[in-house]
Amino acid sequence: MNRAFYIVGIVFSVVFMFITAYYAEETQSARWADWDYNYSSYDPYDSYPSYSSYSYDSSNDVTVEAGLWSLFFFLAFLAIDILGLAKVKTKTMKVFGILGLCFTGIFLLWDAVMLSGPGGVSFDEVAPAWILYCFLMLAFTIVGLVQSVRYHKQLRQGMTPENITAAPTSGARDLLDD
């Protein structure tokens, strides 16, 4: 069952990467379009010019929409990390699960900041960090899938969870036998 969650996590990290790239481009395009519109309506003889690249514009709407999509994916990765900690009892999965929870918590806070003030933090400004997060979660879910398969294989061979976490890897066992 947990292997299915890790496969979903792999798919989600790739999909989230493409969604992040799409919304980053949409936000940047909306910001440039609004800036061009506001600049073209600038009258040099007007005592109060009306152009501003940070006025309320359509990029704020795109940022909120991207933030909500990000929230969905962050919560999904949070659930995958928690289930990985609960179901797979290897030291490697404990370390990767805790790291995944820490990174997801940081990005959830960052997403909350972005959603609370879309005019202050635009999605195209945070998109590179979101892409890095996608790569991290891709790596963590791949390792989680491998560890889950190994853990369930060892459980079928009759090892108890305590022996699995304390047992050396096959490479270390081969070095000790020589």
C-alpha positions in Angstrom: 0.0 0.0 0.0 2.8 2.4 0.9 4.5 1.7 -2.4 1.5 3.1 -4.2 1.8 6.3 -2.2 5.5 6.6 -3.2 4.6 6.0 -6.9 1.9 8.7 -6.6 4.6 11.0 -5.0 6.9 10.4 -8.0 4.1 11.3 -10.4 3.1 14.3 -8.3 6.6 15.7 -8.1 6.9 15.6 -11.9 3.4 17.1 -12.4 4.1 19.8 -9.7 7.3 20.7 -11.6 5.4 21.4 -14.8 2.6 23.2 -13.0 5.2 25.4 -11.3 6.9 26.3 -14.6 3.5 27.0 -16.2 2.3 29.4 -13.4 5.7 31.1 -13.2 5.5 32.0 -16.9 1.8 33.0 -16.5 2.6 35.3 -13.5 5.6 36.9 -15.3 3.5 37.5 -18.4 0.7 39.0 -16.4 3.1 41.3 -14.6 4.7 42.5 -17.9 1.3 43.0 -19.5 0.1 45.1 -16.6 3.3 47.1 -16.6 3.1 47.7 -20.3 -0.5 48.8 -20.0 0.2 51.1 -17.1 3.3 52.5 -18.8 1.5 53.2 -22.0 -1.2 55.2 -20.2 1.4 57.4 -18.6 1.0 61.0 -19.3 4.2 63.1 -18.7 2.1 66.2 -18.1 0.0 64.6 -15.5 1.0 65.7 -12.0 0.1 62.2 -10.5 1.5 59.5 -12.8 -0.5 56.3 -12.7 2.0 53.7 -13.6 3.3 51.1 -11.1 4.5 47.6 -11.6 3.2 46.5 -8.2 -0.4 47.8 -8.4 -3.2 45.4 -8.0 -3.1 43.5 -11.3 -3.9 40.1 -12.8 -0.6 38.6 -11.6 -2.0 38.7 -8.1 -4.8 36.4 -9.2 -2.4 34.0 -10.9 -0.2 34.0 -7.8 -3.2 33.1 -5.6 -4.2 30.3 -8.0 -0.7 28.9 -8.1 -0.4 29.1 -4.3 -3.6 27.1 -3.9 -2.2 24.4 -6.3 1.0 24.4 -4.4 -0.9 24.0 -1.1 -2.5 20.9 -2.5 0.8 19.4 -3.5 2.5 20.3 -0.2 -0.2 18.6 1.8 0.0 15.5 -0.4 3.8 15.3 0.1 3.2 15.9 3.8 0.9 12.9 3.9 3.3 10.8 2.0 6.2 11.6 4.4 4.0 10.9 7.4 2.8 7.5 6.0 6.4 6.7 5.1 7.5 7.3 8.7 4.7 5.2 10.0 4.8 2.3 7.7 8.5 1.8 6.7 10.7 1.2 9.7 14.2 1.6 8.3 16.7 4.1 9.4 17.0 5.5 5.9 13.3 6.2 5.7 13.3 7.8 9.1 16.0 10.2 8.0 14.3 11.0 4.7 10.9 11.2 6.2 12.0 13.8 8.8 13.9 15.7 6.1 10.9 15.7 3.9 8.6 16.9 6.7 11.1 19.7 7.5 11.3 20.9 3.9 7.6 20.6 3.4 6.9 22.6 6.6 9.3 25.4 5.4 7.6 25.5 2.0 4.1 25.5 3.5 5.1 28.5 5.6 6.5 30.2 2.5 3.3 29.4 0.6 1.2 30.8 3.4 3.3 34.1 3.2 2.8 34.1 -0.6 -1.0 33.6 -0.2 -1.4 36.2 2.5 0.1 38.9 0.4 0.2 38.1 -3.3 1.3 41.6 -4.2 4.3 41.4 -2.0 5.6 37.9 -3.0 4.8 36.9 -6.6 4.8 33.3 -7.7 7.4 33.9 -10.4 9.8 35.0 -7.6 9.4 31.8 -5.6 9.1 29.4 -8.6 12.9 28.4 -8.7 12.6 27.3 -5.0 9.5 25.3 -5.9 11.3 23.6 -8.7 14.2 22.7 -6.3 11.6 21.3 -3.9 10.1 19.2 -6.7 13.6 17.7 -7.4 14.1 17.0 -3.6 10.7 15.3 -3.3 11.3 13.3 -6.5 14.6 12.0 -4.9 13.0 11.3 -1.6 10.0 9.4 -3.0 12.3 7.3 -5.2 14.4 6.4 -2.2 11.2 5.8 -0.3 9.9 3.5 -3.0 13.1 1.5 -3.0 13.2 1.3 0.9 9.5 0.3 1.0 10.1 -2.6 -1.5 13.1 -3.8 0.5 11.3 -3.5 3.8 8.3 -5.5 2.6 10.6 -8.1 1.0 12.5 -8.6 4.3 9.2 -8.8 6.2 8.1 -11.6 3.9 11.3 -13.5 4.6 10.5 -13.5 8.2 12.6 -10.7 9.7 11.1 -8.6 12.4 11.1 -4.8 12.1 13.7 -4.6 14.9 16.1 -6.8 13.0 15.5 -4.9 9.7 16.6 -1.6 11.2 19.6 -3.1 12.9 20.7 -5.4 10.1 23.6 -4.2 7.9 23.2 -3.8 4.2 24.3 -6.6 1.9 27.4 -4.6 0.8 28.6 -4.2 4.4 27.9 -7.9 5.1 30.1 -8.9 2.1 32.9 -6.7 3.4 32.7 -8.3 6.9 32.8 -11.8 5.5 36.1 -11.3 3.7 
